[in-house]
Amino acid sequence: MSDRFYFRQLLAGRDFAIGDNMARQMVNFVYVIGDRETGEAVLVDPAYRPRELVELVEADGLRLTGAIATHYHFDHIGGSFMGHDVEGIRELLEVADVPVHVQAEEVEWVTRSTGVGADTLVAHQSGDHVRVGGLDVTLIHTPGHTPGSQCLLAGGRLLSGDTLFLEGCGRTDLPGSDPAEMYRTLTQRLSAVSDDTVLFPGHMYSPDPSARMGDVREHNYVLAPSSAEQWLAMFGS
């Protein structure tokens, strides 16, 4: 990509939300994708301290024009968990009046978990693009972890949320999860992503924060089974 492509990977509890015990324990990544030429930027999965995230964007000379949610879970877009309230898109919208882009299948789950109205969300189909200045972010519907999970493809990078990690993949035993769909996502929906694309996951679950897709395909154990039956027998419960 040209120098106009702006990209930051921010680790919750280290780069922002410092002192937040939940953020430190969950080790979520938040991403910023921007266009240096136009000054526009979007936040991907803005949880924990959305006001701080907006300030970080502005400190780099950009203005926030949108947010993208990989899926509805509280540690990615805010909500309640075991009596704890986590800030997310609801609080983001209090400081920045921007559209929040989600997959259509996730709208109901997002509104239920965050209290944000459906009219605030932009519902997408797989293959849609979100424009950030003069740049395109491609949305890939990747159900399995949740019904409307999505990955983002931009600037030779795949932002995978909880769909695929450097080691392992998202859980498939949670409300809305589907092991068979996860298998199809890993083996079919993401098959067109090139080996040279760099995977950036939704959590710091491995020593490295990112890796080439070719290396992930070679070493990630969830990609080793050779059939759906074998995969479901190993990871479907």
C-alpha positions as CSV (number, residue, x, y, z in Angstrom):
1,M,0.0,0.0,0.0
2,S,1.0,3.6,-0.5
3,D,2.0,5.8,2.4
4,R,-1.5,7.1,2.6
5,F,-2.6,3.9,4.3
6,Y,-2.7,4.3,8.1
7,F,-2.8,1.3,10.4
8,R,-2.5,0.8,14.1
9,Q,-2.9,-2.2,16.3
10,L,-3.7,-1.2,19.9
11,L,-3.7,-3.7,22.8
12,A,-6.3,-3.0,25.5
13,G,-4.7,-2.6,29.0
14,R,-1.4,-1.6,27.5
15,D,-1.9,1.0,24.8
16,F,-5.1,2.3,26.1
17,A,-7.5,1.5,29.0
18,I,-4.4,1.3,31.2
19,G,-5.3,0.2,34.7
20,D,-8.5,-1.6,33.5
21,N,-8.3,-5.1,35.0
22,M,-10.8,-6.5,32.6
23,A,-9.0,-5.1,29.6
24,R,-5.7,-6.5,30.8
25,Q,-7.2,-9.9,31.3
26,M,-9.0,-10.1,28.0
27,V,-6.1,-8.8,25.9
28,N,-8.2,-7.5,23.1
29,F,-6.8,-5.7,20.1
30,V,-8.5,-2.6,18.7
31,Y,-7.5,-1.5,15.2
32,V,-7.4,1.9,13.4
33,I,-7.6,2.0,9.6
34,G,-7.2,5.4,8.0
35,D,-6.3,7.4,5.0
36,R,-3.6,9.9,5.7
37,E,-4.4,11.9,2.6
38,T,-8.1,12.6,3.5
39,G,-7.6,12.4,7.3
40,E,-10.5,9.8,7.7
41,A,-10.3,6.8,10.0
42,V,-12.4,4.0,11.4
43,L,-12.0,2.1,14.6
44,V,-12.4,-1.7,14.6
45,D,-13.9,-3.2,17.8
46,P,-13.8,-0.1,20.0
47,A,-14.3,-1.4,23.5
48,Y,-13.2,-0.5,27.0
49,R,-12.3,3.2,26.6
50,P,-13.8,4.5,23.4
51,R,-13.2,8.1,24.3
52,E,-9.5,7.4,24.7
53,L,-9.5,5.7,21.3
54,V,-11.0,8.7,19.6
55,E,-8.4,10.9,21.3
56,L,-5.6,8.6,20.0
57,V,-7.0,8.9,16.5
58,E,-7.2,12.7,16.7
59,A,-3.7,12.9,18.2
60,D,-2.4,11.3,14.9
61,G,-4.1,14.0,12.9
62,L,-7.1,11.9,11.8
63,R,-10.9,12.3,12.3
64,L,-13.1,9.4,13.1
65,T,-15.7,8.7,10.4
66,G,-16.9,5.2,11.4
67,A,-16.6,2.0,13.4
68,I,-16.6,-1.6,12.4
69,A,-17.6,-4.5,14.6
70,T,-16.2,-7.9,14.0
71,H,-19.0,-9.4,16.2
72,Y,-21.3,-8.7,19.1
73,H,-19.4,-9.9,22.2
74,F,-18.9,-7.4,25.0
75,D,-15.1,-7.4,24.8
76,H,-15.3,-6.1,21.3
77,I,-18.1,-3.6,21.2
78,G,-19.1,-3.2,24.9
79,G,-22.0,-4.5,27.0
80,S,-22.5,-6.4,30.2
81,F,-20.7,-9.5,31.4
82,M,-21.2,-11.1,34.8
83,G,-22.3,-7.9,36.4
84,H,-19.5,-5.8,34.8
85,D,-20.4,-3.1,32.3
86,V,-17.8,-2.6,29.5
87,E,-17.9,0.6,27.4
88,G,-18.1,0.2,23.7
89,I,-20.1,1.5,20.7
90,R,-22.8,3.0,22.8
91,E,-20.3,5.2,24.6
92,L,-18.4,5.9,21.4
93,L,-21.6,7.3,19.8
94,E,-21.8,9.8,22.7
95,V,-18.6,11.4,21.6
96,A,-18.6,10.7,17.8
97,D,-21.7,10.6,15.7
98,V,-20.5,7.9,13.2
99,P,-22.0,4.8,11.5
100,V,-21.2,1.4,13.0
101,H,-20.8,-1.3,10.3
102,V,-21.9,-4.8,11.1
103,Q,-22.9,-7.9,9.2
104,A,-26.7,-8.1,8.7
105,E,-26.9,-11.4,10.7
106,E,-25.4,-9.6,13.7
107,V,-27.7,-6.6,13.9
108,E,-30.2,-8.2,16.4
109,W,-27.3,-9.5,18.6
110,V,-25.6,-6.1,18.6
111,T,-28.7,-4.2,19.5
112,R,-29.6,-6.7,22.3
113,S,-26.1,-6.7,23.8
114,T,-25.3,-3.0,23.7
115,G,-28.7,-1.2,23.7
116,V,-27.8,0.7,20.5
117,G,-30.7,1.1,18.1
118,A,-30.7,-0.7,14.8
119,D,-31.0,2.7,13.0
120,T,-27.4,3.5,14.2
121,L,-26.0,0.4,12.5
122,V,-25.2,-0.1,8.8
123,A,-26.0,-3.7,7.9
124,H,-23.8,-5.4,5.3
125,Q,-23.6,-8.5,3.2
126,S,-20.4,-10.4,2.6
127,G,-18.2,-8.8,0.0
128,D,-19.4,-5.2,0.8
129,H,-16.9,-2.5,1.1
130,V,-16.5,0.3,3.7
131,R,-14.8,3.4,2.2
132,V,-12.3,5.1,4.4
133,G,-11.3,8.2,2.5
134,G,-10.0,6.8,-0.8
135,L,-9.3,3.3,0.6
136,D,-11.5,0.2,0.6
137,V,-12.1,-2.2,3.5
138,T,-13.6,-5.4,2.3
139,L,-16.0,-7.2,4.7
140,I,-16.1,-11.0,4.7
141,H,-18.9,-12.8,6.5
142,T,-17.3,-15.5,8.6
143,P,-20.0,-17.2,10.8
144,G,-19.1,-19.8,13.3
145,H,-18.1,-18.0,16.4
146,T,-21.2,-15.9,16.1
147,P,-23.9,-15.7,13.4
148,G,-22.6,-12.4,12.0
149,S,-18.9,-12.6,12.6
150,Q,-16.9,-10.8,10.0
151,C,-13.3,-10.4,8.9
152,L,-11.9,-7.3,7.3
153,L,-9.5,-7.2,4.4
154,A,-7.5,-4.0,3.9
155,G,-4.0,-3.1,2.8
156,G,-2.7,-6.7,2.7
157,R,-4.0,-7.3,6.2
158,L,-6.8,-9.6,7.5
159,L,-8.4,-8.4,10.7
160,S,-10.0,-11.6,11.9
161,G,-11.7,-10.7,15.2
162,D,-12.4,-14.0,17.0
163,T,-12.8,-16.0,13.8
164,L,-9.2,-17.1,13.5
165,F,-6.2,-16.6,15.8
166,L,-2.5,-17.3,15.1
167,E,-3.1,-20.4,17.2
168,G,-6.7,-21.8,17.3
169,C,-10.0,-20.2,16.4
170,G,-13.0,-18.6,18.2
171,R,-15.1,-20.8,20.5
172,T,-18.1,-22.6,19.0
173,D,-19.9,-23.4,22.2
174,L,-21.4,-20.0,22.9
175,P,-24.9,-18.6,22.1
176,G,-25.1,-18.2,18.3
177,S,-22.0,-20.3,17.7
178,D,-22.0,-23.1,15.0
179,P,-19.1,-25.5,14.7
180,A,-20.1,-26.6,11.2
181,E,-20.2,-23.0,10.0
182,M,-16.8,-22.4,11.6
183,Y,-15.4,-25.3,9.6
184,R,-16.8,-23.8,6.4
185,T,-15.5,-20.4,7.3
186,L,-12.0,-21.7,7.9
187,T,-11.8,-23.9,4.8
188,Q,-14.0,-22.1,2.3
189,R,-14.8,-18.5,3.1
190,L,-11.2,-17.6,4.0
191,S,-9.7,-19.8,1.3
192,A,-9.3,-16.9,-1.1
193,V,-7.2,-14.9,1.3
194,S,-3.6,-15.1,0.0
195,D,-0.7,-16.6,2.0
196,D,1.1,-13.3,1.9
197,T,-1.8,-11.5,3.7
198,V,-0.9,-10.7,7.3
199,L,-3.4,-12.0,9.9
200,F,-4.2,-9.6,12.7
201,P,-6.4,-11.3,15.3
202,G,-8.8,-9.9,17.9
203,H,-6.8,-11.0,20.9
204,M,-3.2,-11.3,21.9
205,Y,-3.4,-15.1,22.4
206,S,0.1,-15.9,21.1
207,P,3.6,-14.4,21.5
208,D,3.4,-12.7,18.2
209,P,0.7,-10.1,17.4
210,S,0.4,-11.0,13.8
211,A,1.6,-13.6,11.2
212,R,1.4,-14.3,7.5
213,M,-1.6,-16.4,6.5
214,G,0.8,-18.9,4.9
215,D,2.5,-19.5,8.3
216,V,-0.9,-19.7,10.1
217,R,-2.1,-22.3,7.6
218,E,1.0,-24.3,8.1
219,H,1.1,-24.2,11.9
220,N,-2.4,-23.6,13.3
221,Y,-3.8,-26.9,14.6
222,V,-7.4,-26.0,13.8
223,L,-6.5,-26.0,10.1
224,A,-4.9,-29.4,10.2
225,P,-8.0,-31.7,9.8
226,S,-8.6,-32.9,6.3
227,S,-12.4,-33.3,6.4
228,A,-15.5,-31.8,8.1
229,E,-16.1,-35.0,10.0
230,Q,-12.6,-35.0,11.4
231,W,-12.8,-31.3,12.3
232,L,-16.1,-31.6,14.0
233,A,-14.9,-34.7,16.0
234,M,-12.0,-32.7,17.3
235,F,-13.4,-29.2,17.7
236,G,-17.2,-29.5,17.4
237,S,-18.2,-30.0,21.0
